[in-house]
């Protein structure tokens, strides 16, 4: 299991468009991938799960991956979050 912490830097928070980009990236991997926010875990391969959290600007969250390609999944998701200007 691997986990990494992030802080949202996008003023709009994690809304529909960036959520869909994250889901698309997560779906490239076999590992189970979760977004963890305020004690809630949601499947990062589910746009509805991500949107249900309502993560705003300045909020902290983590991404946890479990499986054979967990490390690679976290690396790619970190790149996606940074490239999209969502989180650091």
C-alpha positions, -999 to +999 in steps of 0.1 A: +000+000+000+012+035-009-002+068+001+006+105-006-008+137+008-019+167-013-032+202-009-058+216-034-044+248-051-072+253-077-095+281-066-125+261-077-115+230-057-119+196-073-149+200-095-163+179-125-136+185-151-106+178-130-124+149-113-129+133-147-092+137-155-083+120-123-108+091-129-093+087-164-058+085-150-068+061-122-085+037-146-052+031-164-041+010-134-051-024-119-046-012-083-074-002-061-070+036-057-088+057-031-091+094-024-092+100+013-107+132+027-118+140+062-119+103+072-139+092+041-124+069+015-139+070-020-129+050-051-108+073-073-122+054-103-156+069-096-164+105-106-195+104-084-175+094-054-150+122-059-177+148-065-196+137-034-167+149-012-169+185-023-132+192-018-125+229-019-094+251-024-068+248+004-081+215+016-058+185+022-065+150+010-045+119+003-045+093-025-040+057-014-032+029-038-031-009-031-020-034-057+008-045-080+011-011-098+004+011-068+036+030-069+033+038-106-003+048-101+006+073-074+034+087-095+010+093-125-018+107-103+007+131-087+018+143-122-018+147-132-027+168-101+003+190-107-001+193-145-038+202-141-029+229-115-051+211-090-029+202-061+007+201-048 
